[in-house]
Amino acid sequence: MPQEPDRSPDPFGWIEEQRERRSRAGLVRTLRPRPADSPLLDLAGNDYLGLARHPVTVAAAREAVHRWGTGATGSRLVTGSTELHAELEAELADFCGFEAALVFSSGYTANLAAVTALTGRDALVVSDAANHASLIDGCRLARARTAVVPHADPGAVGRALDGFDGRALAVTDAVFSVDGDAAPLPGLAAVCRAHGAALLVDDAHGLGVLGDGGRGAPYAAGLSGAPDVVATVTLSKSLGSQGGAVLGPAGVIDHLVNTARSFVFDTGLAPAAAGAALAALRLLRAEPGRAARVREAAGRLYGRLTAAGLEATRPDAAVVSVRAPSPEAAVRWAADCRAAGLAVGCFRPPSVPDGVSRLRLTARADLSVTELDAAAATVARTAPAV
Ligand SMILES: Cc1ncc(COP(=O)(O)O)c(C=O)c1O
């Protein structure tokens, strides 16, 4: 008997349709593995302080591997908590001015943990419209009522909280990752206090950059250590390593240990990453000028770009964002920069909910004025005509 041709529909046919739609809209993303000895000047990564390849952090990672092994071997509550993790947590909390800290395998899982464990089905979460995806996903997982409020608007947060007398949490990035502007933390804290709500600040882009010696945005705003404020950080940006942490009152941290699913059901942070982050933190303490240098570098980039007639956002920390006329133009612009020896970030929808594509330049404390000026000149020279 001849075989019947297989007429079953391709269960993944929709993927190709989606890919074509992305392609038509200029929104295809591809991986570009970078060689270890890339000649590009890197203003696309988040190694703000130049610590990812610093001899001290590299040596600390190597030593941690020798001492503790290549992996944490288990979840934090089983075998994945080493003395190194405890040391990192104690020093991180102390540096940033919080009572306690809990280290996670990423900033993403730290945000999921903080939002879900501090809310719940009957809670209200008030979330800034420009918050990072990890906070948004935390809101989704929490299954709480979420009110998305206009960007950087304490009044809007207050209106969302008005009349709600249950468990409430306002969540905000400290420095917004696309435009690099800072959240109005004092105003947000005041509004939260007036409504009996807690405030969660994602300081991924503030740690190492803002506050005295890089102690972060909550520290700069006088909010670190407050009983109603919790912060999250990543170890993967200014500390040049990998991992994340939640910082807050000891009771909150203990609650996370017991209830946060992205903590309980996740393997502990690899010892090499914990060792490197701890060494980076100690470098930051020993050389507090690094934080000011990265802020100056961002200011210089901004000054050069705007002097060249480009529309850039004034940086509150290390991120400088430059508007592009379209997603396609942004991709071409980033490619032209790359061809000229400069790596820059390219943000297109859906990473930018307002639909405005941008190039993103991250300033670095370890670049010279000549390198910064050359980078700005490359961006200006390759800019699309508008
Ligand atoms: C604002 C913000 N929060 C959280 C994260 C997530 O941190 P991680 O990359 O360590 O998961 C990032 C980084 O991409 C971020 O920019």
The ligand as an SDF file (V2000), in Angstrom:
LIG
                    3D

 16 16  0  0  0  0  0  0  0  0999 V2000
   17.0400   47.4840   35.2890 C   0  0  0  0  0  0  0  0  0  0  0  0
   17.4710   46.0620   35.2470 C   0  0  0  0  0  0  0  0  0  0  0  0
   16.9930   45.2090   36.1520 N   0  0  0  0  0  0  0  0  0  0  0  0
   17.3520   43.9180   36.1620 C   0  0  0  0  0  0  0  0  0  0  0  0
   18.2230   43.4070   35.2210 C   0  0  0  0  0  0  0  0  0  0  0  0
   18.5310   41.9540   35.2230 C   0  0  0  0  0  0  0  0  0  0  0  0
   19.7860   41.6810   35.7720 O   0  0  0  0  0  0  0  0  0  0  0  0
   20.5880   40.3850   35.3140 P   0  0  0  0  0  0  0  0  0  0  0  0
   21.1220   40.6550   33.9610 O   0  0  0  0  0  0  0  0  0  0  0  0
   21.6240   40.2100   36.3620 O   0  0  0  0  0  0  0  0  0  0  0  0
   19.6230   39.2440   35.3010 O   0  0  0  0  0  0  0  0  0  0  0  0
   18.7740   44.2760   34.2700 C   0  0  0  0  0  0  0  0  0  0  0  0
   19.7780   43.7870   33.3100 C   0  0  0  0  0  0  0  0  0  0  0  0
   19.6510   43.4600   32.2330 O   0  0  0  0  0  0  0  0  0  0  0  0
   18.3630   45.6250   34.2600 C   0  0  0  0  0  0  0  0  0  0  0  0
   18.8150   46.4760   33.3250 O   0  0  0  0  0  0  0  0  0  0  0  0
  1  2  1  0
  2  3  1  0
  2 15  2  0
  3  4  2  0
  4  5  1  0
  5  6  1  0
  5 12  2  0
  6  7  1  0
  7  8  1  0
  8  9  2  0
  8 10  1  0
  8 11  1  0
 12 13  1  0
 12 15  1  0
 13 14  2  0
 15 16  1  0
M  END
$$$$
